[in-house]
Amino acid sequence: MNLDFQKSDGLITAVIQDHATGRVLMVGYMNEEAFRATVETGFATFYSRSRRKLWLKGESSGHRLVVKKSLRLRPRRRARKSGSSRPRRVP
């Protein structure tokens, strides 16, 4: 998996979803070190932009996020240009 940590100040956006429902639980940021820690430990680790350090989700509350499925990457869809042709219904 090739992630480009050079863009966006060395951070990637991590969208955390419930493994059964797909419901979005939270959005955080990972730098390369946080991503590696997540893969190696199986616990979601983020980079705190305000504290400028790694942050293990649940380190103070005990409610850790366990990685249940492999990490997936989805490319963003490009927005359609205004005036672009759409498929028309045939009567």
Gaussian input, Z-matrix of N, CA and C with variables (Angstrom, degrees):
# hf/3-21g

backbone

0 1
 N
 C     1     B1
 C     2     B2     1     A1
 N     3     B3     2     A2     1     D1
 C     4     B4     3     A3     2     D2
 C     5     B5     4     A4     3     D3
 N     6     B6     5     A5     4     D4
 C     7     B7     6     A6     5     D5
 C     8     B8     7     A7     6     D6
 N     9     B9     8     A8     7     D7
 C    10    B10     9     A9     8     D8
 C    11    B11    10    A10     9     D9
 N    12    B12    11    A11    10    D10
 C    13    B13    12    A12    11    D11
 C    14    B14    13    A13    12    D12
 N    15    B15    14    A14    13    D13
 C    16    B16    15    A15    14    D14
 C    17    B17    16    A16    15    D15
 N    18    B18    17    A17    16    D16
 C    19    B19    18    A18    17    D17
 C    20    B20    19    A19    18    D18
 N    21    B21    20    A20    19    D19
 C    22    B22    21    A21    20    D20
 C    23    B23    22    A22    21    D21
 N    24    B24    23    A23    22    D22
 C    25    B25    24    A24    23    D23
 C    26    B26    25    A25    24    D24
 N    27    B27    26    A26    25    D25
 C    28    B28    27    A27    26    D26
 C    29    B29    28    A28    27    D27
 N    30    B30    29    A29    28    D28
 C    31    B31    30    A30    29    D29
 C    32    B32    31    A31    30    D30
 N    33    B33    32    A32    31    D31
 C    34    B34    33    A33    32    D32
 C    35    B35    34    A34    33    D33
 N    36    B36    35    A35    34    D34
 C    37    B37    36    A36    35    D35
 C    38    B38    37    A37    36    D36
 N    39    B39    38    A38    37    D37
 C    40    B40    39    A39    38    D38
 C    41    B41    40    A40    39    D39
 N    42    B42    41    A41    40    D40
 C    43    B43    42    A42    41    D41
 C    44    B44    43    A43    42    D42
 N    45    B45    44    A44    43    D43
 C    46    B46    45    A45    44    D44
 C    47    B47    46    A46    45    D45
 N    48    B48    47    A47    46    D46
 C    49    B49    48    A48    47    D47
 C    50    B50    49    A49    48    D48
 N    51    B51    50    A50    49    D49
 C    52    B52    51    A51    50    D50
 C    53    B53    52    A52    51    D51
 N    54    B54    53    A53    52    D52
 C    55    B55    54    A54    53    D53
 C    56    B56    55    A55    54    D54
 N    57    B57    56    A56    55    D55
 C    58    B58    57    A57    56    D56
 C    59    B59    58    A58    57    D57
 N    60    B60    59    A59    58    D58
 C    61    B61    60    A60    59    D59
 C    62    B62    61    A61    60    D60
 N    63    B63    62    A62    61    D61
 C    64    B64    63    A63    62    D62
 C    65    B65    64    A64    63    D63
 N    66    B66    65    A65    64    D64
 C    67    B67    66    A66    65    D65
 C    68    B68    67    A67    66    D66
 N    69    B69    68    A68    67    D67
 C    70    B70    69    A69    68    D68
 C    71    B71    70    A70    69    D69
 N    72    B72    71    A71    70    D70
 C    73    B73    72    A72    71    D71
 C    74    B74    73    A73    72    D72
 N    75    B75    74    A74    73    D73
 C    76    B76    75    A75    74    D74
 C    77    B77    76    A76    75    D75
 N    78    B78    77    A77    76    D76
 C    79    B79    78    A78    77    D77
 C    80    B80    79    A79    78    D78
 N    81    B81    80    A80    79    D79
 C    82    B82    81    A81    80    D80
 C    83    B83    82    A82    81    D81
 N    84    B84    83    A83    82    D82
 C    85    B85    84    A84    83    D83
 C    86    B86    85    A85    84    D84
 N    87    B87    86    A86    85    D85
 C    88    B88    87    A87    86    D86
 C    89    B89    88    A88    87    D87
 N    90    B90    89    A89    88    D88
 C    91    B91    90    A90    89    D89
 C    92    B92    91    A91    90    D90
 N    93    B93    92    A92    91    D91
 C    94    B94    93    A93    92    D92
 C    95    B95    94    A94    93    D93
 N    96    B96    95    A95    94    D94
 C    97    B97    96    A96    95    D95
 C    98    B98    97    A97    96    D96
 N    99    B99    98    A98    97    D97
 C   100   B100    99    A99    98    D98
 C   101   B101   100   A100    99    D99
 N   102   B102   101   A101   100   D100
 C   103   B103   102   A102   101   D101
 C   104   B104   103   A103   102   D102
 N   105   B105   104   A104   103   D103
 C   106   B106   105   A105   104   D104
 C   107   B107   106   A106   105   D105
 N   108   B108   107   A107   106   D106
 C   109   B109   108   A108   107   D107
 C   110   B110   109   A109   108   D108
 N   111   B111   110   A110   109   D109
 C   112   B112   111   A111   110   D110
 C   113   B113   112   A112   111   D111
 N   114   B114   113   A113   112   D112
 C   115   B115   114   A114   113   D113
 C   116   B116   115   A115   114   D114
 N   117   B117   116   A116   115   D115
 C   118   B118   117   A117   116   D116
 C   119   B119   118   A118   117   D117
 N   120   B120   119   A119   118   D118
 C   121   B121   120   A120   119   D119
 C   122   B122   121   A121   120   D120
 N   123   B123   122   A122   121   D121
 C   124   B124   123   A123   122   D122
 C   125   B125   124   A124   123   D123
 N   126   B126   125   A125   124   D124
 C   127   B127   126   A126   125   D125
 C   128   B128   127   A127   126   D126
 N   129   B129   128   A128   127   D127
 C   130   B130   129   A129   128   D128
 C   131   B131   130   A130   129   D129
 N   132   B132   131   A131   130   D130
 C   133   B133   132   A132   131   D131
 C   134   B134   133   A133   132   D132
 N   135   B135   134   A134   133   D133
 C   136   B136   135   A135   134   D134
 C   137   B137   136   A136   135   D135
 N   138   B138   137   A137   136   D136
 C   139   B139   138   A138   137   D137
 C   140   B140   139   A139   138   D138
 N   141   B141   140   A140   139   D139
 C   142   B142   141   A141   140   D140
 C   143   B143   142   A142   141   D141
 N   144   B144   143   A143   142   D142
 C   145   B145   144   A144   143   D143
 C   146   B146   145   A145   144   D144
 N   147   B147   146   A146   145   D145
 C   148   B148   147   A147   146   D146
 C   149   B149   148   A148   147   D147
 N   150   B150   149   A149   148   D148
 C   151   B151   150   A150   149   D149
 C   152   B152   151   A151   150   D150
 N   153   B153   152   A152   151   D151
 C   154   B154   153   A153   152   D152
 C   155   B155   154   A154   153   D153
 N   156   B156   155   A155   154   D154
 C   157   B157   156   A156   155   D155
 C   158   B158   157   A157   156   D156
 N   159   B159   158   A158   157   D157
 C   160   B160   159   A159   158   D158
 C   161   B161   160   A160   159   D159
 N   162   B162   161   A161   160   D160
 C   163   B163   162   A162   161   D161
 C   164   B164   163   A163   162   D162
 N   165   B165   164   A164   163   D163
 C   166   B166   165   A165   164   D164
 C   167   B167   166   A166   165   D165
 N   168   B168   167   A167   166   D166
 C   169   B169   168   A168   167   D167
 C   170   B170   169   A169   168   D168
 N   171   B171   170   A170   169   D169
 C   172   B172   171   A171   170   D170
 C   173   B173   172   A172   171   D171
 N   174   B174   173   A173   172   D172
 C   175   B175   174   A174   173   D173
 C   176   B176   175   A175   174   D174
 N   177   B177   176   A176   175   D175
 C   178   B178   177   A177   176   D176
 C   179   B179   178   A178   177   D177
 N   180   B180   179   A179   178   D178
 C   181   B181   180   A180   179   D179
 C   182   B182   181   A181   180   D180
 N   183   B183   182   A182   181   D181
 C   184   B184   183   A183   182   D182
 C   185   B185   184   A184   183   D183
 N   186   B186   185   A185   184   D184
 C   187   B187   186   A186   185   D185
 C   188   B188   187   A187   186   D186
 N   189   B189   188   A188   187   D187
 C   190   B190   189   A189   188   D188
 C   191   B191   190   A190   189   D189
 N   192   B192   191   A191   190   D190
 C   193   B193   192   A192   191   D191
 C   194   B194   193   A193   192   D192
 N   195   B195   194   A194   193   D193
 C   196   B196   195   A195   194   D194
 C   197   B197   196   A196   195   D195
 N   198   B198   197   A197   196   D196
 C   199   B199   198   A198   197   D197
 C   200   B200   199   A199   198   D198
 N   201   B201   200   A200   199   D199
 C   202   B202   201   A201   200   D200
 C   203   B203   202   A202   201   D201
 N   204   B204   203   A203   202   D202
 C   205   B205   204   A204   203   D203
 C   206   B206   205   A205   204   D204
 N   207   B207   206   A206   205   D205
 C   208   B208   207   A207   206   D206
 C   209   B209   208   A208   207   D207
 N   210   B210   209   A209   208   D208
 C   211   B211   210   A210   209   D209
 C   212   B212   211   A211   210   D210
 N   213   B213   212   A212   211   D211
 C   214   B214   213   A213   212   D212
 C   215   B215   214   A214   213   D213
 N   216   B216   215   A215   214   D214
 C   217   B217   216   A216   215   D215
 C   218   B218   217   A217   216   D216
 N   219   B219   218   A218   217   D217
 C   220   B220   219   A219   218   D218
 C   221   B221   220   A220   219   D219
 N   222   B222   221   A221   220   D220
 C   223   B223   222   A222   221   D221
 C   224   B224   223   A223   222   D222
 N   225   B225   224   A224   223   D223
 C   226   B226   225   A225   224   D224
 C   227   B227   226   A226   225   D225
 N   228   B228   227   A227   226   D226
 C   229   B229   228   A228   227   D227
 C   230   B230   229   A229   228   D228
 N   231   B231   230   A230   229   D229
 C   232   B232   231   A231   230   D230
 C   233   B233   232   A232   231   D231
 N   234   B234   233   A233   232   D232
 C   235   B235   234   A234   233   D233
 C   236   B236   235   A235   234   D234
 N   237   B237   236   A236   235   D235
 C   238   B238   237   A237   236   D236
 C   239   B239   238   A238   237   D237
 N   240   B240   239   A239   238   D238
 C   241   B241   240   A240   239   D239
 C   242   B242   241   A241   240   D240
 N   243   B243   242   A242   241   D241
 C   244   B244   243   A243   242   D242
 C   245   B245   244   A244   243   D243
 N   246   B246   245   A245   244   D244
 C   247   B247   246   A246   245   D245
 C   248   B248   247   A247   246   D246
 N   249   B249   248   A248   247   D247
 C   250   B250   249   A249   248   D248
 C   251   B251   250   A250   249   D249
 N   252   B252   251   A251   250   D250
 C   253   B253   252   A252   251   D251
 C   254   B254   253   A253   252   D252
 N   255   B255   254   A254   253   D253
 C   256   B256   255   A255   254   D254
 C   257   B257   256   A256   255   D255
 N   258   B258   257   A257   256   D256
 C   259   B259   258   A258   257   D257
 C   260   B260   259   A259   258   D258
 N   261   B261   260   A260   259   D259
 C   262   B262   261   A261   260   D260
 C   263   B263   262   A262   261   D261
 N   264   B264   263   A263   262   D262
 C   265   B265   264   A264   263   D263
 C   266   B266   265   A265   264   D264
 N   267   B267   266   A266   265   D265
 C   268   B268   267   A267   266   D266
 C   269   B269   268   A268   267   D267
 N   270   B270   269   A269   268   D268
 C   271   B271   270   A270   269   D269
 C   272   B272   271   A271   270   D270

   B1=1.4400
   B2=1.5267
   B3=1.3027
   B4=1.4558
   B5=1.5184
   B6=1.3167
   B7=1.4533
   B8=1.5127
   B9=1.3229
   B10=1.4549
   B11=1.5271
   B12=1.3292
   B13=1.4571
   B14=1.5253
   B15=1.3233
   B16=1.4647
   B17=1.5212
   B18=1.3159
   B19=1.4682
   B20=1.5216
   B21=1.2821
   B22=1.4769
   B23=1.5205
   B24=1.3161
   B25=1.4662
   B26=1.5212
   B27=1.3193
   B28=1.4573
   B29=1.5141
   B30=1.3270
   B31=1.4670
   B32=1.5252
   B33=1.3322
   B34=1.4549
   B35=1.5253
   B36=1.3120
   B37=1.4562
   B38=1.5206
   B39=1.3322
   B40=1.4638
   B41=1.5257
   B42=1.3170
   B43=1.4634
   B44=1.5234
   B45=1.3280
   B46=1.4580
   B47=1.5164
   B48=1.3529
   B49=1.4487
   B50=1.5255
   B51=1.3280
   B52=1.4589
   B53=1.5218
   B54=1.3296
   B55=1.4657
   B56=1.5200
   B57=1.3221
   B58=1.4586
   B59=1.5258
   B60=1.3257
   B61=1.4632
   B62=1.5216
   B63=1.3227
   B64=1.4571
   B65=1.5121
   B66=1.3330
   B67=1.4755
   B68=1.5262
   B69=1.3149
   B70=1.4620
   B71=1.5249
   B72=1.3318
   B73=1.4530
   B74=1.5170
   B75=1.3122
   B76=1.4628
   B77=1.5161
   B78=1.3028
   B79=1.4622
   B80=1.5141
   B81=1.3169
   B82=1.4615
   B83=1.5161
   B84=1.3193
   B85=1.4568
   B86=1.5124
   B87=1.3253
   B88=1.4581
   B89=1.5156
   B90=1.3339
   B91=1.4549
   B92=1.5263
   B93=1.3076
   B94=1.4616
   B95=1.5289
   B96=1.3179
   B97=1.4633
   B98=1.5342
   B99=1.3263
   B100=1.4629
   B101=1.5220
   B102=1.3239
   B103=1.4602
   B104=1.5281
   B105=1.3204
   B106=1.4743
   B107=1.5156
   B108=1.3409
   B109=1.4703
   B110=1.5279
   B111=1.3260
   B112=1.4598
   B113=1.5265
   B114=1.3083
   B115=1.4683
   B116=1.5320
   B117=1.3216
   B118=1.4610
   B119=1.5313
   B120=1.3435
   B121=1.4640
   B122=1.5268
   B123=1.3245
   B124=1.4542
   B125=1.5213
   B126=1.3290
   B127=1.4645
   B128=1.5299
   B129=1.3393
   B130=1.4570
   B131=1.5258
   B132=1.3165
   B133=1.4630
   B134=1.5188
   B135=1.3077
   B136=1.4579
   B137=1.5216
   B138=1.3166
   B139=1.4604
   B140=1.5191
   B141=1.3291
   B142=1.4634
   B143=1.5196
   B144=1.3213
   B145=1.4613
   B146=1.5187
   B147=1.3265
   B148=1.4665
   B149=1.5327
   B150=1.3411
   B151=1.4717
   B152=1.5230
   B153=1.3185
   B154=1.4693
   B155=1.5237
   B156=1.3355
   B157=1.4662
   B158=1.5227
   B159=1.3432
   B160=1.4513
   B161=1.5156
   B162=1.3176
   B163=1.4505
   B164=1.5215
   B165=1.3343
   B166=1.4550
   B167=1.5220
   B168=1.3259
   B169=1.4621
   B170=1.5237
   B171=1.3313
   B172=1.4578
   B173=1.5109
   B174=1.3373
   B175=1.4674
   B176=1.5231
   B177=1.3267
   B178=1.4693
   B179=1.5338
   B180=1.3227
   B181=1.4660
   B182=1.5278
   B183=1.3274
   B184=1.4608
   B185=1.5210
   B186=1.3320
   B187=1.4606
   B188=1.5260
   B189=1.3152
   B190=1.4674
   B191=1.5205
   B192=1.3126
   B193=1.4578
   B194=1.5200
   B195=1.3244
   B196=1.4606
   B197=1.5268
   B198=1.3139
   B199=1.4602
   B200=1.5262
   B201=1.3338
   B202=1.4620
   B203=1.5159
   B204=1.3139
   B205=1.4573
   B206=1.5152
   B207=1.2997
   B208=1.4560
   B209=1.5207
   B210=1.2905
   B211=1.4591
   B212=1.5201
   B213=1.3188
   B214=1.4599
   B215=1.5112
   B216=1.2771
   B217=1.4611
   B218=1.5129
   B219=1.3178
   B220=1.4567
   B221=1.5139
   B222=1.3091
   B223=1.4739
   B224=1.5147
   B225=1.3093
   B226=1.4580
   B227=1.5103
   B228=1.3161
   B229=1.4573
   B230=1.5093
   B231=1.2771
   B232=1.4600
   B233=1.5135
   B234=1.3092
   B235=1.4632
   B236=1.5162
   B237=1.3246
   B238=1.4627
   B239=1.5197
   B240=1.2805
   B241=1.4580
   B242=1.5172
   B243=1.3031
   B244=1.4640
   B245=1.5170
   B246=1.3257
   B247=1.4601
   B248=1.5183
   B249=1.3314
   B250=1.4601
   B251=1.5212
   B252=1.2790
   B253=1.4708
   B254=1.5225
   B255=1.3060
   B256=1.4681
   B257=1.5291
   B258=1.3246
   B259=1.4832
   B260=1.5195
   B261=1.3229
   B262=1.4516
   B263=1.5079
   B264=1.3344
   B265=1.4634
   B266=1.5238
   B267=1.2865
   B268=1.4574
   B269=1.5206
   B270=1.3640
   B271=1.4724
   B272=1.4986
   A1=107.42
   A2=115.82
   A3=121.02
   A4=110.37
   A5=115.95
   A6=121.83
   A7=108.11
   A8=117.00
   A9=121.21
   A10=109.82
   A11=115.53
   A12=120.94
   A13=111.87
   A14=118.42
   A15=121.05
   A16=111.46
   A17=116.50
   A18=120.68
   A19=109.04
   A20=117.35
   A21=124.06
   A22=113.04
   A23=116.52
   A24=122.32
   A25=113.34
   A26=117.66
   A27=121.91
   A28=114.69
   A29=117.45
   A30=121.09
   A31=111.43
   A32=114.95
   A33=120.87
   A34=107.11
   A35=116.80
   A36=121.55
   A37=108.47
   A38=116.10
   A39=121.72
   A40=108.66
   A41=116.38
   A42=121.89
   A43=106.93
   A44=116.21
   A45=121.48
   A46=108.25
   A47=115.73
   A48=121.42
   A49=111.01
   A50=116.35
   A51=121.57
   A52=107.49
   A53=117.17
   A54=119.86
   A55=113.31
   A56=118.09
   A57=121.03
   A58=112.79
   A59=117.30
   A60=120.73
   A61=114.36
   A62=116.95
   A63=120.34
   A64=113.21
   A65=116.64
   A66=121.06
   A67=110.55
   A68=117.19
   A69=121.50
   A70=108.59
   A71=116.00
   A72=122.11
   A73=112.13
   A74=116.35
   A75=120.45
   A76=109.92
   A77=114.52
   A78=122.39
   A79=106.80
   A80=116.01
   A81=120.85
   A82=109.44
   A83=115.61
   A84=120.99
   A85=109.71
   A86=115.50
   A87=122.08
   A88=108.98
   A89=114.82
   A90=118.27
   A91=105.54
   A92=117.39
   A93=119.89
   A94=111.67
   A95=117.06
   A96=121.08
   A97=111.06
   A98=117.65
   A99=121.80
   A100=111.04
   A101=116.48
   A102=120.55
   A103=110.68
   A104=116.80
   A105=120.56
   A106=111.38
   A107=116.89
   A108=120.69
   A109=110.66
   A110=117.17
   A111=121.45
   A112=110.53
   A113=116.64
   A114=121.30
   A115=110.71
   A116=117.26
   A117=121.37
   A118=113.28
   A119=117.94
   A120=120.48
   A121=113.84
   A122=117.24
   A123=120.44
   A124=113.05
   A125=117.29
   A126=122.50
   A127=108.93
   A128=116.10
   A129=120.62
   A130=111.05
   A131=115.16
   A132=122.99
   A133=107.53
   A134=116.15
   A135=121.55
   A136=110.06
   A137=114.62
   A138=120.66
   A139=106.70
   A140=116.94
   A141=122.11
   A142=108.56
   A143=116.23
   A144=120.13
   A145=111.45
   A146=117.81
   A147=120.22
   A148=111.99
   A149=115.83
   A150=119.08
   A151=112.91
   A152=115.14
   A153=122.16
   A154=112.63
   A155=114.15
   A156=119.71
   A157=108.93
   A158=115.39
   A159=120.34
   A160=110.07
   A161=115.03
   A162=121.75
   A163=108.25
   A164=116.32
   A165=121.89
   A166=107.58
   A167=117.13
   A168=121.01
   A169=108.52
   A170=116.64
   A171=121.92
   A172=114.62
   A173=117.75
   A174=119.27
   A175=112.27
   A176=117.92
   A177=118.99
   A178=111.71
   A179=118.12
   A180=120.83
   A181=112.82
   A182=116.54
   A183=120.07
   A184=113.71
   A185=117.19
   A186=121.54
   A187=109.67
   A188=115.39
   A189=120.61
   A190=111.25
   A191=115.32
   A192=121.93
   A193=107.98
   A194=115.92
   A195=121.77
   A196=108.26
   A197=116.42
   A198=121.01
   A199=106.97
   A200=116.31
   A201=121.68
   A202=112.42
   A203=116.36
   A204=121.55
   A205=108.08
   A206=114.31
   A207=117.76
   A208=110.15
   A209=115.57
   A210=121.33
   A211=109.25
   A212=115.83
   A213=121.13
   A214=109.66
   A215=114.58
   A216=120.83
   A217=107.90
   A218=115.57
   A219=120.67
   A220=108.63
   A221=116.36
   A222=117.82
   A223=110.00
   A224=116.17
   A225=120.59
   A226=108.94
   A227=115.62
   A228=119.53
   A229=109.11
   A230=115.71
   A231=120.03
   A232=109.33
   A233=115.18
   A234=120.21
   A235=109.26
   A236=115.10
   A237=118.76
   A238=110.38
   A239=116.38
   A240=120.53
   A241=108.25
   A242=115.38
   A243=117.73
   A244=109.08
   A245=114.50
   A246=119.53
   A247=113.66
   A248=117.35
   A249=118.16
   A250=109.68
   A251=115.27
   A252=118.84
   A253=109.75
   A254=113.46
   A255=120.52
   A256=107.07
   A257=115.40
   A258=116.52
   A259=109.81
   A260=115.87
   A261=120.18
   A262=109.72
   A263=114.30
   A264=119.23
   A265=109.12
   A266=113.93
   A267=118.89
   A268=107.03
   A269=117.95
   A270=119.47
   A271=113.00
   D1=124.17
   D2=179.58
   D3=-107.73
   D4=108.53
   D5=177.49
   D6=-107.42
   D7=137.35
   D8=-178.17
   D9=-95.84
   D10=94.07
   D11=-179.99
   D12=-81.59
   D13=-2.74
   D14=-179.10
   D15=-76.65
   D16=-24.56
   D17=178.79
   D18=-83.40
   D19=162.21
   D20=174.70
   D21=52.48
   D22=47.24
   D23=177.19
   D24=57.60
   D25=31.65
   D26=176.87
   D27=80.95
   D28=13.92
   D29=-177.63
   D30=-118.38
   D31=148.25
   D32=170.60
   D33=-119.80
   D34=151.75
   D35=178.39
   D36=-84.26
   D37=131.31
   D38=178.65
   D39=-113.91
   D40=119.07
   D41=177.60
   D42=-100.78
   D43=118.68
   D44=-176.98
   D45=-98.81
   D46=124.57
   D47=-177.66
   D48=-121.42
   D49=151.02
   D50=173.11
   D51=-64.21
   D52=132.41
   D53=-174.27
   D54=-68.75
   D55=-24.87
   D56=-178.19
   D57=-90.16
   D58=-40.63
   D59=-173.21
   D60=-103.57
   D61=-21.32
   D62=-175.91
   D63=82.54
   D64=0.44
   D65=179.55
   D66=-63.19
   D67=134.18
   D68=179.46
   D69=-72.38
   D70=125.03
   D71=179.95
   D72=-96.60
   D73=-38.12
   D74=179.87
   D75=-167.03
   D76=164.89
   D77=174.40
   D78=-127.92
   D79=131.99
   D80=178.84
   D81=-141.83
   D82=-173.49
   D83=-179.88
   D84=-122.98
   D85=145.32
   D86=176.34
   D87=-127.26
   D88=136.58
   D89=166.55
   D90=-96.47
   D91=-177.88
   D92=-175.76
   D93=-62.08
   D94=-38.09
   D95=179.89
   D96=-65.98
   D97=-41.75
   D98=178.42
   D99=-65.47
   D100=-39.97
   D101=177.97
   D102=-62.49
   D103=-46.40
   D104=178.77
   D105=-61.58
   D106=-42.35
   D107=179.14
   D108=-62.28
   D109=-39.66
   D110=178.28
   D111=-62.21
   D112=-46.59
   D113=-179.55
   D114=-65.00
   D115=-43.47
   D116=-175.85
   D117=-72.28
   D118=-37.91
   D119=-175.08
   D120=-96.54
   D121=-24.25
   D122=-175.76
   D123=83.36
   D124=3.98
   D125=176.71
   D126=-113.09
   D127=136.93
   D128=-178.48
   D129=-64.52
   D130=122.20
   D131=178.95
   D132=-122.49
   D133=133.63
   D134=-176.74
   D135=-121.92
   D136=171.28
   D137=172.78
   D138=-107.99
   D139=122.92
   D140=177.62
   D141=-84.34
   D142=116.57
   D143=179.37
   D144=-70.65
   D145=-32.94
   D146=-178.64
   D147=-75.72
   D148=-38.78
   D149=179.96
   D150=-92.11
   D151=-11.91
   D152=-179.69
   D153=54.83
   D154=48.32
   D155=176.69
   D156=-156.52
   D157=167.79
   D158=177.42
   D159=-68.34
   D160=149.21
   D161=-177.89
   D162=-138.19
   D163=114.40
   D164=176.56
   D165=-84.30
   D166=116.30
   D167=-179.10
   D168=-55.76
   D169=124.10
   D170=178.47
   D171=90.90
   D172=8.18
   D173=-177.55
   D174=-63.43
   D175=-29.81
   D176=178.27
   D177=-100.61
   D178=-34.22
   D179=-177.06
   D180=-88.44
   D181=-22.36
   D182=-176.13
   D183=87.56
   D184=-3.36
   D185=-179.49
   D186=-93.33
   D187=77.68
   D188=-177.67
   D189=-77.12
   D190=152.63
   D191=173.81
   D192=-98.17
   D193=115.88
   D194=179.94
   D195=-93.23
   D196=134.09
   D197=176.91
   D198=-78.53
   D199=113.05
   D200=-177.19
   D201=-95.23
   D202=-32.54
   D203=-179.85
   D204=-121.56
   D205=162.94
   D206=177.53
   D207=-62.96
   D208=155.48
   D209=-179.87
   D210=-71.74
   D211=136.42
   D212=-179.64
   D213=-117.90
   D214=145.30
   D215=174.89
   D216=-116.55
   D217=132.04
   D218=176.70
   D219=-123.75
   D220=125.33
   D221=177.17
   D222=-70.46
   D223=148.89
   D224=175.70
   D225=-73.93
   D226=142.04
   D227=174.86
   D228=-78.74
   D229=142.74
   D230=176.55
   D231=-78.86
   D232=140.23
   D233=176.65
   D234=-70.42
   D235=145.47
   D236=177.11
   D237=-69.70
   D238=145.01
   D239=174.85
   D240=-73.69
   D241=142.91
   D242=179.06
   D243=-63.18
   D244=140.17
   D245=-179.55
   D246=83.64
   D247=2.16
   D248=179.98
   D249=-72.18
   D250=150.60
   D251=-176.87
   D252=-77.99
   D253=140.52
   D254=176.29
   D255=-113.13
   D256=156.12
   D257=175.84
   D258=-60.20
   D259=135.87
   D260=-179.69
   D261=-98.75
   D262=149.33
   D263=175.09
   D264=-73.81
   D265=137.15
   D266=175.93
   D267=-98.55
   D268=124.96
   D269=-178.08
   D270=-68.14

